């Protein structure tokens, strides 16, 4: 049975990997394991050891703490059924947003805020 922490860490691995446009195969190659193991980590089926998490964090350009951010909130969201980062459309929107140059991104953010306040 999956432990909620393993599932959260796996989601954060998948999220970061996807945000930087890296495939499971590319991550596996850089870490020195098979892509199937990355799949198991990302689904929370297998636990990530401390040394492997260190290697994954280094490869993905984040700190170890990144994988645990939002852990308490994530558990509450999962119980409520509204884990936004589990939604592929939301992840794609975030990825596209960060691909926009900063000046335009700021204007888009301001527009989105105005539209959400008007809704």
N, C-alpha and C positions, 0 to 999 in steps of 0.2 A: 504494500500500500504506500502511496506517495505521502511523504511528509510535507506539510504546507511550506516549510522553509525551502526544501529542495525544489518544490514547484515554483516558488517565487524567484529563487536564484536562477533557475532554468529559463523562466520568462525574461528575466533581465539580460541573460546571455543572448537569447534570441533577439530581443529588442535592440540591444546595442549592435549585434552583428548585422541585423537588417538595416539599422540606421546608417551604418557606414558602407553598406552595399557589399558585404562579404558573404560568400556562400558557406554552407556548412563544410563543404569539402575544403575550401580555402582555409577556414579556421582550423580544421582537423590537421591539415598538412603543416600549418605553422606551429601547432602545438605538439605534433608528432603522434597523433592517434588516428583512428578510422572515423569517417564521418558518421557512421552509425552510433558511435559513442557520443558525438555531439548531439545527435537526435535524442538519445536517451537522457542526456543532461538537460536539454531544453524542455523536455516533457516532464522532468522531475522523476522519471522512472529510476534513474541512477543518481546517486549522490556524487557531487564533485569534491574530490579531496582538496585539502588546503593548497598543496603544491600545484595541483592542476588548475585550481582557481587562480592562483598567482600567475601561471603561464597564460591563461585565458585573458585575465585582466591586462597583462602586459601586451598581448597581441591586439586586444581591442582598444587599447589606449585609455583605460580607465583605472581607477583605484579599486581595491578589493571592496571598499565600502559601497561602491556603486551598486553592487549586486544585492545589497541588503537595504538600500534606500526604499522607503515606502512599505517596508515589510508589515508593520502594524496596520497601516491604511489598506494595504493590498489584501490582507486577510479579511478585513471588514468589507471591502468592496466585493471580494469573491463570494462571501456569504450573502451579500445583498444582490449578487448577480450583475454587478455593473463595473466590471473590470475593463476600463476603457482601453488599456494597452493590450488586451487580448483581442480587440477588434482590429482586424487587418486593415479596414478602411481608415481607422484612426491612426494606425501606424504609418500608413502610406501618406496621409495628410501631414503628419509631423515631419516625415522624411522630406516631402516635397517643400514644406515650409522652410526647413533649414537649408535647402538647396538654393533658395532665393537670396540674392545679394542683400546685405544687412539693411541698407537704406530703404529698399523696396519692401523688405520683410517688415520693417517697423511700420510702414504705411499700411501694409496689409493687416497687421496686428491691430492698429488703431481702427481701421475699417471694421474688422470683425468685432471689436469691443463695442463700437457704436451700434452695429446691427444687432448684437445680442442684447444690448440695453433697450433697443426699440422693440424687440420681440415680446 
